[in-house]
Amino acid sequence: MAEIIRNVRGMRDLLDNESRKKFAIEKVARQLALKYGYQEINTPIVEYSSVFNKSLGQFSDIVTKEMYNFKDEKGRSLTLRPEATAGIARAIASNGLLGAEEYRIPLKFFLFGPMFRYERPQKGRYRQFYQINFESFGKSSPECDVELISLAFNFLKKIKSTTYLRINSLGDNKSRIGYKNELINYLKKFKKDLSSDSIIRLDKNPLRILDSKEKGDLEIIKKAPKMLNYLSTDSREYYKEVKLLLKSINIQFEEDSNLVRGLDYYKETVFEFKTDKLGQQQDSILGGGRYSGLVK
């Protein structure tokens, strides 16, 4: 009797043709990253769970329902990495790179590798997927943000991916506190009409409601308060400079007041390169933004 062996649900094999495409994409990314002064880093696929619980936000979707957690023989909680940024920040801290003479600020790294999330299996989403990360650690500045966006822009251009750029500002801590309160007050008026996921987020992570794809939520979000109206003076000037710099290097963009990304470490600039070819659920090709205090 022949034994039928299947993939773990939501994961897939990369055969020769797809492996060649993966290699070609990574080759372009590596060449560009080196030109921009980024160094390669490889972090473990398995980390202590606290690396992600502390940095991604205890109420983020990844932490609450998407991580592959397990315990080792000593009872320590371990996790298959769901994303790369937290692991790179951990590597910087644990190896003392911020104070090392051979590493200059800003620290700039790139990483290729598999990530694991317990996603609902659907077209374009897999529970093991491959990610390219570009990370810059140093003093917060519009110039660093725009350099990273420029790297992403030129990477997508070289692999002939047709995309458009959306940007937003999440402001500093002062901006976010004021805005979050106004957003909660607005959304509470429509609580009975929100999706079940958004009702849960209302008390735990209200900004994530702005990223909802549910039809009913989208109608409510249209008239929600806009983050840009609550930016502090410093954040407003920061965001203004980011836009001026992007225009100076001829990178076109659209502003999207509902662009929030999904993780708690983001501050100030956030961005996504999107496409119209894969449908609204999978329209983001590449995204990122500024974060502060992650290594600390």
N, C-alpha and C positions, 0 to 999 in steps of 0.2 A: 504494500500500500504506500503510495506516495504521500509524503508529509507536506502540507501546505504551510509555508511560512510567510507571514504578512508583516509589513511595516507597523511600528507603533503608530496608532491613529494620530494623524496630524503631522507626521514626519515623512520624509521622502529621501530617496537615493538620488545622487547626482551622477548620472552616467556620463560617458565620454563627452558628448556634445555640450551638455550643460557645464561640465567641469572645465572645458576649454573656455567657455564664455566667462565663467567665474575667474579663471586665471587671467584672462585678457583685461577684465575690469580692474582686478587688483593690481595688475602691472601699471595701468594708467594712474591709478590712485597713488601707488608708491612713488612713481616718477614725479608727480606733481607735489606730493607731500615733501619730498626731499628738496625740491626747488624752493619751497616755502620755508625751509629750515626746520621741518618736523623730523623727529627721530622715531624709529620703530620701537614699540614695546609689546611684550606678550605677557599677559596676566593669566593666572590659573582659571580654568573653566569652573572649578569649584572654589567657593569662598565661604567664610563664616557668614551665616544669615544676617548677622548684625551689620555687615558692610552695606547691605541693601536696605534693611529695615530703618537704619538711622538716616540714610541719605535720600532715599526715594520718597519718603513720607509714609507714615503708618496707614494713611487712608487712601493712598494711591491705588489704582486698579492693579498694578503689578504686585504690590505687597499683599493686598487683601485677597486676590484670587488667581494670580497668574504665575507665581513662583513654584518651582520644583524644589521642595524642601525635604530633607531627610536627616536622620541622626547617624553619627558614626558609632563605633563600638564603645566609645567613652561617653556617649550621650550628648555630644556637642551637635548643635544645629548647623547644618551645612546647606548650601543652595547652589544649584546650577545657575551660572550667571545669566540674568535676564537682560542685562545691558552692560556696556563697557565702562561708562564714565566713573561709576562708583569704585570699581576695581582699580582703575588707573589712579584715582585720587588716593585710595588706600596704599597703592604701591609707592606713590610719592611720599606719603607720610611715613610708612614703615621703613623705607630705605633712606630717609633723611635727605631727599633730593633738593628740597628748597634751600638748604644751607650748604650743599656740596659745591666745592670750588669748580669742579669739572662741568657743572650744569648751570647755565645762565638763565636768568629770568628775562622774558617769560619762558617757562618750560613748555615745549611743544612736542606732542607725541601723536603717533598714529598706530592703529591696531586693526588687524583683520581677524575674524574668527567667528565661530558659531555661538549663538545665544539661544536661550531656552525659555519659552513662556507657554503657560497652559492656556493658549488661545482657543476660542471656539473654532474648530476646523471649518474653513470656508475658502472660497477662491482667493488666492493671493496671500493667505495667511497660513503659516506653518508653525508648529510648536518647536521645531529646531529651524532656525534661520541664520543667514550669514550677514554680518554687519561690518561696515567700514567706519571707523571712528577717527575723527580729527579732534584733538584736545589741546587747548592753550591755557596754561595756568600762570597767572601773574597779576599785575595791577589792572584793575577794571578800567577800560578805556574804549571809546567808540572806535578807535583805530584798530584795536585787536578784534573787535566784533566784526568789523567790515573786512579785515583780512581773512577771517574764517569764512565769511559769506562769499568772498571772492574765490577762495580755494574751492568751495563747494560748487560755485557757478562754473568755474573753468573745468572742474572734473566732469560735471554733467554735460558740458559742451563737448568735451573731448570724446565721451562715449556716445555722443549723438542722442542724448535723451531730451525729448521735447518737454520743457517744463516752464512754469512761471513762478515767480517769487512773491510770497506773501510775508509781510513783517508786522510786528506789533511791539509794544513795550508793556511789560508787567510792572515797571517801576521798582522803586526801592521798598523797604519794609514799611515805611511811613505811608507810601502811596497805597500799598496793598491792603493795609489794615482799614483805611478809610473806605476804599472801594468795596472790600469784602462785606462790610457792614451794610452799605447801600444795596449791594446786589442781593444779599439775603433778605432784606426788607422787601425788595421788589418781588423776588421769587416766591416768598411765602404767600403772597396774594393769589398765586396760581398753583399752590401745592397740590391740590386735588387733580389738576390737569397734567402734572408732570409725569414722566415715565417712572417706573419703579426704581431704576438705577439713579435717576436724578433726585428722587425723594431721599434716597440714602445719602447722596452727595451733598444735599442741601445743608445738613448739619456737620458733615465731616470735611468736605472738599468742594465748596460751592463754585469755585472758578472752573472746575472740570465740567460743569453743566453747560458752559458756553461752547464746549467741544462736542456736545451731543449731536448724533445724527438722526435721532428720533423725530418723526414729522411733527408731533405735537409740541415737543420741546423747541423745535426750530421756530415755530410761530411765536412762542412766548419770548424767546431770546431776542427776536427782532427789535423789541422795544425796551430791552433791558438797559440799564445804565452802562455807559461806555468807560472803559478803564482810562482812556486818554484824558478824560475830564477830571480825573482824580490824581494825576501825576503831581508829585512835588516839583518845586522849581528846579531842583538839581536833575531829577529824572526827565523833566520836559526838555531841558537843555541837552542832556545826554542823547535823547532820542532824536532831537533836531539835528545834532551833529552826525549821527549815524546816517540819516537820510541824505544830508548834504554830501557826505563822503561817497555814498553809493552812487549818487548822481554824477559826482566828479569822475568816476571810473566807468560810467556808462552802463551800470547794472540797473535795469528797469525793475520796478517793484510795485506792488499794490499793498495798501494798508488794510489790515483785517483786525478789527477791534475784538473779534471773538477768538483769535488765535492765542491759545494759552499753553499748549504743550501739556504733557501728562504727569510731570514729576515736580516735586516740591522744591528742588534746588534751583529752579530757574528764577532769575531776576532780570530787570531791565530788558534788553533786546531778546526777542524770540523770532524765529523765522522758519519757514517751510517752503521747499520747492515742490510744486504740485503738478499733476498732469490730468488731462481730461479723458485719458484713454482707458482707465481702469475702473471707472465708476466712483461714486462719492465715498464708499466705504474704504477704498484703497487708493485714494487720490494723492496721498503724500509719498513722495519718493525719497526725500532727504530733509531732515530738520534738525534744529538745535537752538542754541542761544547762550546768553550769558548766565553764569551762576556765581554766587558769592558765598564764601564760608564753608565750602564743601570739604576741603582738606582739613580745616580746623575741626 
